């Protein structure tokens, strides 16, 4: 069935496609978001451009629809949870949609990548995650708790996210970290970035993907409105120096290289795999991993397409 037929309104599983970005290097994969909206309310969120600013809301008939749609897709295709709405918001503790999705997909041998700022993958769902074809790529953008509260107001503090990385890694779950985005004047201090990369490595992650903040009108206005004079400086920087690329406003290439250089240099020094997200940089100086998104980390513990594993979860 043609890919386009899965992009109709209300579809849970659809090919990942960030607005046809000419710089996207992700391998073919499917997106799965159990919730719409996101209660973490990160100022830089790009998804608010099309889903608006609203708390995480569970999707209707999620389990029934997921089972039906999974049957249409080859089980070898990676499924990335959390591409536009975090799969582990506070509401997940009550609704459990992400856990239900894992309970359905893991026994089938589905290849799963979980992208999140939440921590329940390590504190509640480690019994599932550690036994399936699952890798996690949590987002950790900074170490400063006060700035994190301003920029990622609903998300767990950085130390809690680092603790979750350590717990998952010790349980044998492959972990990569998204140090993404690096925002000028917010989390771009080179010393802080190198320290964060070191903490990520100490926690057991083996891969880092990084990128610069790419502005869209709604999130740039939000930064300007909520960060006071700092937000005004960021707004002016992107308005005066920014260039349009694939629906976003980028800083000039030299500026972006300067922002990301401390991350990749420290990752290389520590022996981590590293990549960038939609920057257009080439060469091993900037990209030293089999994939940009971490899908290469997904282990093969269960044969894709497995059936008859109803008792696997105990």
PEQUI-V783985 format. One record per residue. N is the residue number from 1. RES is the residue in one small letter. SS is DSSP state (alpha for helix, beta for strand, coil for the rest). Layout:
n->{N & N}
res->{RES & RES}
ss->{SS & SS}
This chain:
n->{1 & 2 & 3 & 4 & 5 & 6 & 7 & 8 & 9 & 10 & 11 & 12 & 13 & 14 & 15 & 16 & 17 & 18 & 19 & 20 & 21 & 22 & 23 & 24 & 25 & 26 & 27 & 28 & 29 & 30 & 31 & 32 & 33 & 34 & 35 & 36 & 37 & 38 & 39 & 40 & 41 & 42 & 43 & 44 & 45 & 46 & 47 & 48 & 49 & 50 & 51 & 52 & 53 & 54 & 55 & 56 & 57 & 58 & 59 & 60 & 61 & 62 & 63 & 64 & 65 & 66 & 67 & 68 & 69 & 70 & 71 & 72 & 73 & 74 & 75 & 76 & 77 & 78 & 79 & 80 & 81 & 82 & 83 & 84 & 85 & 86 & 87 & 88 & 89 & 90 & 91 & 92 & 93 & 94 & 95 & 96 & 97 & 98 & 99 & 100 & 101 & 102 & 103 & 104 & 105 & 106 & 107 & 108 & 109 & 110 & 111 & 112 & 113 & 114 & 115 & 116 & 117 & 118 & 119 & 120 & 121 & 122 & 123 & 124 & 125 & 126 & 127 & 128 & 129 & 130 & 131 & 132 & 133 & 134 & 135 & 136 & 137 & 138 & 139 & 140 & 141 & 142 & 143 & 144 & 145 & 146 & 147 & 148 & 149 & 150 & 151 & 152 & 153 & 154 & 155 & 156 & 157 & 158 & 159 & 160 & 161 & 162 & 163 & 164 & 165 & 166 & 167 & 168 & 169 & 170 & 171 & 172 & 173 & 174 & 175 & 176 & 177 & 178 & 179 & 180 & 181 & 182 & 183 & 184 & 185 & 186 & 187 & 188 & 189 & 190 & 191 & 192 & 193 & 194 & 195 & 196 & 197 & 198 & 199 & 200 & 201 & 202 & 203 & 204 & 205 & 206 & 207 & 208 & 209 & 210 & 211 & 212 & 213 & 214 & 215 & 216 & 217 & 218 & 219 & 220 & 221 & 222 & 223 & 224 & 225 & 226 & 227 & 228 & 229 & 230 & 231 & 232 & 233 & 234 & 235 & 236 & 237 & 238 & 239 & 240 & 241 & 242 & 243 & 244 & 245 & 246 & 247 & 248 & 249 & 250 & 251 & 252 & 253 & 254 & 255 & 256 & 257 & 258 & 259 & 260 & 261 & 262 & 263 & 264 & 265 & 266 & 267 & 268 & 269 & 270 & 271 & 272 & 273 & 274 & 275 & 276 & 277 & 278 & 279 & 280 & 281 & 282 & 283 & 284 & 285 & 286 & 287 & 288 & 289 & 290 & 291 & 292 & 293 & 294 & 295 & 296 & 297 & 298 & 299 & 300 & 301 & 302 & 303 & 304 & 305 & 306 & 307 & 308 & 309 & 310 & 311 & 312 & 313 & 314}
res->{x & x & x & x & x & x & x & x & x & x & x & x & x & x & x & x & x & x & x & x & x & x & x & x & x & x & x & x & x & x & x & x & x & x & x & x & x & x & x & x & x & x & x & x & x & x & x & x & x & x & x & x & x & x & x & x & x & x & x & x & x & x & x & x & x & x & x & x & x & x & x & x & x & x & x & x & x & x & x & x & x & x & x & x & x & x & x & x & x & x & x & x & x & x & x & x & x & x & x & x & x & x & x & x & x & x & x & x & x & x & x & x & x & x & x & x & x & x & x & x & x & x & x & x & x & x & x & x & x & x & x & x & x & x & x & x & x & x & x & x & x & x & x & x & x & x & x & x & x & x & x & x & x & x & x & x & x & x & x & x & x & x & x & x & x & x & x & x & x & x & x & x & x & x & x & x & x & x & x & x & x & x & x & x & x & x & x & x & x & x & x & x & x & x & x & x & x & x & x & x & x & x & x & x & x & x & x & x & x & x & x & x & x & x & x & x & x & x & x & x & x & x & x & x & x & x & x & x & x & x & x & x & x & x & x & x & x & x & x & x & x & x & x & x & x & x & x & x & x & x & x & x & x & x & x & x & x & x & x & x & x & x & x & x & x & x & x & x & x & x & x & x & x & x & x & x & x & x & x & x & x & x & x & x & x & x & x & x & x & x & x & x & x & x & x & x & x & x & x & x & x & x & x & x & x & x & x & x & x & x & x & x & x & x}
ss->{coil & coil & alpha & alpha & alpha & alpha & alpha & coil & coil & coil & coil & coil & coil & beta & beta & coil & coil & coil & coil & coil & coil & coil & coil & coil & coil & coil & coil & coil & coil & beta & beta & beta & coil & coil & beta & beta & coil & coil & coil & coil & coil & beta & coil & coil & coil & coil & coil & alpha & alpha & alpha & alpha & coil & coil & coil & coil & coil & beta & beta & coil & coil & coil & alpha & alpha & alpha & alpha & alpha & alpha & alpha & alpha & alpha & coil & coil & coil & coil & coil & coil & coil & coil & beta & beta & beta & coil & coil & coil & coil & coil & coil & coil & coil & coil & coil & alpha & alpha & alpha & alpha & coil & alpha & alpha & alpha & alpha & alpha & alpha & alpha & alpha & alpha & alpha & alpha & alpha & coil & coil & coil & beta & beta & beta & coil & coil & coil & coil & coil & alpha & alpha & alpha & alpha & coil & coil & alpha & alpha & alpha & alpha & coil & coil & coil & coil & beta & beta & beta & beta & beta & beta & coil & coil & coil & coil & coil & alpha & alpha & alpha & alpha & alpha & alpha & alpha & beta & coil & coil & coil & coil & coil & alpha & alpha & alpha & alpha & alpha & alpha & alpha & alpha & alpha & alpha & alpha & alpha & alpha & coil & coil & coil & beta & beta & beta & beta & beta & beta & beta & beta & beta & coil & coil & coil & coil & coil & coil & coil & alpha & alpha & alpha & alpha & alpha & alpha & alpha & alpha & alpha & alpha & alpha & alpha & alpha & coil & coil & coil & coil & beta & beta & beta & beta & beta & beta & coil & coil & beta & coil & alpha & alpha & alpha & alpha & alpha & alpha & alpha & alpha & alpha & alpha & coil & alpha & alpha & alpha & alpha & alpha & alpha & alpha & alpha & alpha & alpha & alpha & alpha & alpha & alpha & coil & beta & beta & beta & coil & coil & beta & beta & beta & coil & coil & alpha & alpha & alpha & alpha & alpha & alpha & alpha & alpha & alpha & alpha & alpha & alpha & alpha & alpha & alpha & alpha & alpha & coil & coil & coil & beta & beta & beta & beta & coil & coil & coil & coil & coil & coil & coil & coil & coil & coil & coil & beta & coil & coil & coil & coil & coil & coil & alpha & alpha & alpha & coil & coil & coil & coil & coil & coil & coil & coil & coil & coil & coil & coil & coil & coil & coil & coil & coil}
